[in-house]
Amino acid sequence: MAEAILWNELKAKRLGGYKFARQVPIGPYFADFVCREHKLVVELDGSQHADNDYDRQRDEFMRAKGYSVLRFWSADALKHMPGVCETILAAVEGRLAEDIISADLRFVMAKAGKDRAS
């Protein structure tokens, strides 16, 4: 449900005029949402993703391909969609300048100088 609501905010360039795609393959993984132009992956996670090694490996793979990864909890996205959208805009526009790891948000920037082919 959170994914459908967020997609409604992102599709058709509704969020700041930026183009997002849904369920995009990146290597062996699928990203919930991607802004290819700005190399940003946005993920919505349920509680099964708490402290998940698979997700960390997945994030590292995407970072190595030149993508920054922004993760939100699905429940938080439902409760705070305007804040989620503002955070996505900040990431796309380069206003997030360092990795952020907190209880309700995870943002890891793309690795510099790595192969960025998708």
N, C-alpha and C positions, 0 to 999 in steps of 0.2 A: 504494500500500500504506500509506504513512504517513497519507494522508488517511482511509482506512477505519479505521485504528487510532485516530486522534484522534477521529473521529466516534463510535466506540464509547465514548470517555470523555465526550463532550459530550452525546450524545442522551439523551432522557428525563430531562432535568434532573439528570444524574448528577454534574456538576461544580458543587458548591456550591449546587445547587438552581436554577441559572440556566438559562433556556431558550435553546437555540441552534437555528438552522435551517441546513440545508446547501444549497449552490448557489443562493444568493439573488440575484435581479437587483437591482442598484442602478444606475439610469440605464442606460447602454449596457453595463455590466459585470456580471459574476457574481462574487460573493464566495464563497470556499470555505465559510466559516462566519460566521454573524452572530448576535449577541445584540442583538436589536432594542431591548429594554427599556433597555439600557445603551449602545446605539449603538457597538458594537464589532465590527469586522471582523477575522477571523483568517484568515491566508493561509499555506499551506504551499507552498514554492517549491523547484523543482529547480534544478540548476546553470545552466540556460538563462536564469534570471532574474537572474543576477549583474550588478549595475550596469546595470540595464535601464531605459531612458528611458520605455518604455511603462508599466512598473509605477509609476514615479514620477508620471506623469501620472494614472494610475488612482487612486493614493493621494490625490493632490491633489483629484481630483473627489470622492472619497468623504469626504475631510476637509471640503470645501466643503458637503457635504450633512449635516455634523454627525457623521460617524462617525470614531472613532479607528481606526487600522489597525495590527495587530500581525502581523508576518511572521516566520516561522521557516524554516530550511532543512529540507527533508523528511528528509534523512539525520540531522540533529541531533535532530529530533523522534523518530525511531525509536530512537535511542540513549539519549535523555534525556526520555522521555515524562512522568515525574513532574515534572521541572523545567518542561517546557512547560506542563503543566496548572497548576502553581503560578503561572507568569507570566501565564497567561490569567486566573486568579482575581485576581491583583494588578491587572490592567488593568480588569477588570469592577468591582472594588471600589474603584477610584480610588486605589490605592496607587502607581501609576506617575504621577508628577506632571509629567514633562517628556519631550520626544522623546528616544529612545534609538536611536542608529545604531552598530552594532558588526558584527563579522564574522559572528556567528551569530544576530543578532536585530535587527529594525527595528521601532520603535514610534513612530508619529506621532500626536499627539493631534488631536482634532477642532479645527477653527478656531472660535474664539468669535465670536459675533455674526453668523454667516452664516446663509443660508437652510438650514434643516435638514429640509426636506421630502425624502422619499425617492421 
